[in-house]
Amino acid sequence: MIFVIAEHKDKKLKPITSELLVFAQRLSRDFSRPVTAVVLGAGVEALAGELKAKKIDRVIVADHPDLAEYTPDSYVGVLKSIIEQEKPFVVLVGHTTQGMDFAPRLAVSMRHPLIAGCVEYEKRVDRLILTRQVFNAKMNMKTAVRGEPPYFATASPGAFPADEVESGANAEVVKIAVQPVAPRRKLLELTGVQKGKADLSSAPIIVSGGRGLKQKENFSLIFELAEAIGGSVGASRPVVDAEWLPREYQVGSSGQTVSPKLYIAVGISGAIQHLVGMQTARCIVAINKDAEAPIFKVAHYGIVDDLFKVVPALTKILKELKTG
Amino acid sequence: MKPVPDPASRLVINEAKTWIKDKDLTFVASEADNYALEEALRLKEKHEGEVVVISMGGEEAARVLRSGLAMGADRAIHLLDPKFKGADEFAAAATLSKAIDKDGGADLVLAGVQSDDLGTGMTGTMMAEFLQWAHATVVVGVEAGADGKTLKVRRELEGGINETVEVPAPAVLTIQFGINQPRYASLKGIMAAKKKEFKVWSAADLGLAGDAVGQAGAMYEVKEILVPEKKSKVEILGGTPDEAAATLVERLRREAKVI
């Protein structure tokens, strides 16, 4: 049996859940094992209904008022009891701020392996080989888990295409009674970044700058290019950390997820956290002097050269086009 | 604090394809760990107490610990034993938490959110389970509660959302990049570091059997390290900067039709 731990927010399944289902459906084919989705929460019938329409075998629902808010203690406790009873082969969790908050604890509490940040897998004889990224996504590491199942794995966001999830015929829904423990950690408050002028989610063209710009003052190059091309300005995490620009400009897993028709990455190496926030853009341009930078792997057009020469040249041509 | 190859180094995969050639590399503290240490030092400045740096590994770990002492940590624990080599996150977390136990526990363990080599961000959280403490990951703000027994911690979630949680001490926090501006060691700090306590413990000192640590204690086996194939069909536009810029505008207008 392959377990998918559904991740949801505001009564909606998060995109990572579909990605996990794709991962599970592929594993199911290769290892001939059924798929069970597990959803924890309070008042989650609708989510169970959505899950059972996918091509899976079963949905386990743990519905309890104390599960209304995620806490690592309640998730670890409830999941551990379900896993001990059901004895799945693999347990798939999202490599997200929630998944990575409880999966390591869960794996240690059961003394079973966890391979985190998986991007692909293969079957060697009957063994499961999981591949994950290491050294800031510059290299991949193939790992073989030791010991008996269950094996825990978290899947990197974006590694499995959510739109390839297969629909099926009415999976069985099993409601189980659970008694979550009183959590040690308590949620006090949620705060959001104010969406000001840098709301990039609907911007058709985005020009983003990264650490390659070297200093705050040089960001004017990005603003000038954005103006010439009629786009909005974005930034990578290091730029925001260095306080060159406010947090609201940040594109990536901890900032905004964008999907413009054109994304120009200037001086951005392309850490995985950045790539997951922009890789669905229709056309990606990378300008970077390091030909090995991971950003070129997702780019459609690349210029390997000094951005301080390329960007002004590009801005000049675009301005000329506008005026003449 | 985890020693990792200096980010400027060129990484070459070893003959067995199980790791990188690390013999001649310079090691530094993993970037996120510097933010964790800085946060610890700031908490000490505000609330008093003691900051202990701990690291596992060979001479490279000793070097990282010395730089931590120079930044202002009060003392260091070096987990040194050939048996520790090849540890995965599980074995590392088991060993580190045992050492914290042996040292008499702590009020707070701060770890970097993820390392620059394995980068999975799970060792700190695993330590919390071994220690049976509460924890919080991806922390961007720490405040001690008025009662002195709890902490108010801000976690960074996806999509620019933060959540504030209350965590009872003792706890493990994994510290996000950019939470603060780590200080540099002063010359005075470097001199003072030489006089600070520096413990060295082996697996036997921790009461851990050889098969519980290092590669033997790991939950998975590394089959192969490889540079992923480039799947993308990126078209690199050559020529002078002016020519490349002109070609790009042409491609964006005529081929991609996005401007």
Interface residues (C-beta under 8 A of the other chain):
Chain A: P72 D73 T96 T97 Q98 M100 D101 A103 P104 R105 A107 V108 S109 H112 P113 L114 I115 A116 G117 I129 R132 Q133 V134 F135 N136 K138 M139 N140 M141 K142 T143 A144 V145 R146 G147 R184 R185 K186 L187 L188 E189 L190 T191 G192 V193 I205 I229 G230 R237 V240 D241 R247 E248 Q250 S253 S254 G255 Q256 T257 K261 L262 R282 C283 V285 A286 A291 F296 K297 V298 A299 H300 Y301 G302 I303 V304 D305 D306 K309 V310 A313 L314 K316 I317 L318 L321
Chain B: L11 I13 I20 E89 F90 A93 D116 D117 L118 G119 T120 G121 M122 T125 M126 A128 E129 F130 A134 H135 A136 T137 V138 K152 R155 E156 L157 E158 G159 G160 I161 N162 E163 T164 V165 E166 V167 P168 Q176 F177 G178 A218 M219 Y220 E221 V222 K223 E224 I225 L226 V227 P228 K230 K231 S232 K233 V234 E235 I236 L237 P241 D242 A244 A245 A246 L248 V249 R251 L252 A256 V258 I259
